[in-house]
Amino acid sequence: MSKISETRAVLDSHGVIYEFMEHPAVMTVDEFRLQQVYGMGIILKNLFLRDDSGKQAYMYSCRGEKRADLKKLAETLQTKRVCFASEERLMRCTGLTPGSVSPLGLIFDTEREVTMVFDKELLELQGRIGIHPGENTATVFLEFSELVRVLEELGTKILYI
């Protein structure tokens, strides 16, 4: 079963209403803007990070056009610094590959090793968000509150900063 199929099955089992769109593979928000599906929701930028000790992994999400300030993020998380985690750790924790990083990847984090960190501005969103369903050849559009609900029901630790 593909990551997309598994993700859709989880969303369906949690009663999430969503729209699913396939498109050519995209690696960045800028590449996504070139797709015709842009405009169907607010696209999120998603980064897979680790703390300075390498012990804690984070999935960080903010609006696609926002610059991620990793120095400020580290201060807020009370660690010396955060940096990108390795591709190997991304695969081990979520089964995802670079370019497919998404909060929906945390449904595959069965050990609950990754803390989800949402930019607090996302709490004020009106309308749907767009995120990858485990592969970068599709986008799922859903309400932010529904994403949060599913992650909470799965036992994911969530922070808003």
C-alpha positions as CSV (number, residue, x, y, z in Angstrom):
1,M,0.0,0.0,0.0
2,S,1.4,3.4,-0.9
3,K,1.8,6.3,1.6
4,I,-1.0,8.1,-0.2
5,S,-3.4,5.2,0.2
6,E,-2.4,4.7,3.8
7,T,-2.8,8.4,4.6
8,R,-6.2,8.5,2.9
9,A,-7.3,5.4,4.9
10,V,-6.4,7.1,8.2
11,L,-8.2,10.3,7.2
12,D,-11.2,8.3,6.2
13,S,-11.2,6.3,9.4
14,H,-11.1,9.5,11.4
15,G,-14.1,11.0,9.4
16,V,-12.0,13.8,7.9
17,I,-13.5,15.7,5.0
18,Y,-10.8,16.5,2.5
19,E,-10.1,17.1,-1.1
20,F,-7.3,15.1,-2.9
21,M,-5.4,16.4,-5.9
22,E,-2.7,14.6,-7.8
23,H,0.0,16.7,-9.6
24,P,3.6,16.4,-10.9
25,A,6.1,16.0,-8.1
26,V,7.1,19.2,-6.3
27,M,9.9,19.7,-3.8
28,T,9.2,23.2,-2.5
29,V,6.3,25.6,-1.9
30,D,7.7,27.7,-4.8
31,E,7.5,24.7,-7.2
32,F,3.9,24.1,-5.9
33,R,2.9,27.6,-6.8
34,L,3.4,26.7,-10.5
35,Q,0.7,23.9,-10.3
36,Q,-2.9,24.6,-11.2
37,V,-4.1,23.3,-7.9
38,Y,-2.6,26.4,-6.1
39,G,-5.4,28.5,-4.7
40,M,-7.4,25.7,-3.3
41,G,-6.0,26.3,0.2
42,I,-3.2,27.8,2.2
43,I,0.0,25.8,1.4
44,L,2.1,24.9,4.4
45,K,5.9,24.9,4.6
46,N,7.0,21.8,6.5
47,L,10.5,21.2,7.9
48,F,11.8,18.1,9.7
49,L,14.3,19.2,12.4
50,R,16.2,18.0,15.4
51,D,17.6,19.8,18.4
52,D,21.3,20.4,19.1
53,S,21.6,17.2,21.1
54,G,20.1,15.1,18.3
55,K,17.7,13.5,20.8
56,Q,14.5,15.3,19.9
57,A,12.9,15.5,16.4
58,Y,10.4,18.1,15.4
59,M,8.1,18.6,12.5
60,Y,7.7,22.4,12.0
61,S,4.9,23.9,9.9
62,C,4.1,27.4,8.9
63,R,2.5,29.3,6.1
64,G,4.3,28.6,2.8
65,E,5.4,32.2,2.2
66,K,6.8,32.6,5.7
67,R,10.5,32.5,6.3
68,A,11.3,29.9,9.0
69,D,13.6,31.5,11.6
70,L,15.4,28.5,13.1
71,K,17.3,30.6,15.6
72,K,14.1,32.0,17.1
73,L,12.5,28.5,16.9
74,A,15.4,27.1,18.9
75,E,15.1,29.8,21.6
76,T,11.4,29.1,21.9
77,L,12.0,25.4,22.2
78,Q,14.6,26.1,24.8
79,T,17.5,24.4,23.0
80,K,20.8,25.8,21.7
81,R,19.8,25.3,18.1
82,V,17.7,23.3,15.7
83,C,18.8,22.1,12.4
84,F,17.6,19.8,9.6
85,A,17.4,16.2,10.7
86,S,19.0,13.5,8.4
87,E,17.2,11.8,5.6
88,E,17.7,8.6,7.5
89,R,16.0,9.9,10.6
90,L,13.1,11.3,8.5
91,M,12.7,7.8,6.9
92,R,13.0,6.0,10.2
93,C,10.5,8.2,12.1
94,T,7.9,8.9,9.3
95,G,8.7,6.7,6.3
96,L,8.9,10.0,4.3
97,T,11.5,11.2,1.9
98,P,12.8,14.7,1.4
99,G,10.3,16.8,-0.6
100,S,7.4,14.9,0.9
101,V,7.7,16.2,4.5
102,S,4.3,16.8,5.9
103,P,2.4,16.7,9.3
104,L,0.5,13.8,7.8
105,G,3.8,11.9,7.9
106,L,3.3,11.7,11.7
107,I,0.6,9.2,11.3
108,F,3.5,6.8,10.5
109,D,5.5,7.8,13.6
110,T,4.3,4.8,15.6
111,E,6.9,5.4,18.4
112,R,5.7,9.0,18.7
113,E,9.3,10.3,18.6
114,V,8.5,13.5,16.7
115,T,6.9,16.6,18.3
116,M,4.7,18.6,15.9
117,V,5.4,22.3,16.1
118,F,2.9,24.6,14.4
119,D,3.4,28.3,14.0
120,K,0.8,29.8,16.2
121,E,-0.4,32.0,13.3
122,L,-2.0,28.8,11.8
123,L,-4.6,28.9,14.7
124,E,-6.1,32.0,13.0
125,L,-6.4,30.5,9.5
126,Q,-9.6,30.8,7.7
127,G,-10.1,28.1,5.0
128,R,-8.3,24.9,4.2
129,I,-4.6,24.1,4.2
130,G,-2.8,22.0,1.6
131,I,-0.2,19.4,2.6
132,H,1.3,16.3,1.1
133,P,-0.3,13.0,1.9
134,G,3.1,11.2,2.3
135,E,4.3,11.7,-1.3
136,N,5.0,14.9,-3.2
137,T,2.9,13.9,-6.2
138,A,-0.4,14.9,-4.4
139,T,-1.9,17.4,-2.0
140,V,-4.6,17.0,0.5
141,F,-6.7,20.0,1.3
142,L,-8.4,20.0,4.7
143,E,-9.3,22.2,7.6
144,F,-6.4,22.9,9.9
145,S,-8.5,21.9,13.0
146,E,-9.1,18.5,11.4
147,L,-5.4,17.9,10.9
148,V,-4.8,18.8,14.6
149,R,-7.7,16.5,15.7
150,V,-6.3,13.5,13.9
151,L,-2.7,14.1,15.2
152,E,-4.1,14.4,18.7
153,E,-6.2,11.3,18.4
154,L,-3.0,9.4,17.3
155,G,-1.1,10.6,20.3
156,T,1.2,13.1,18.7
157,K,2.6,15.8,21.0
158,I,1.7,19.2,19.5
159,L,3.2,22.7,20.3
160,Y,2.2,26.1,19.0
161,I,4.8,28.7,18.9
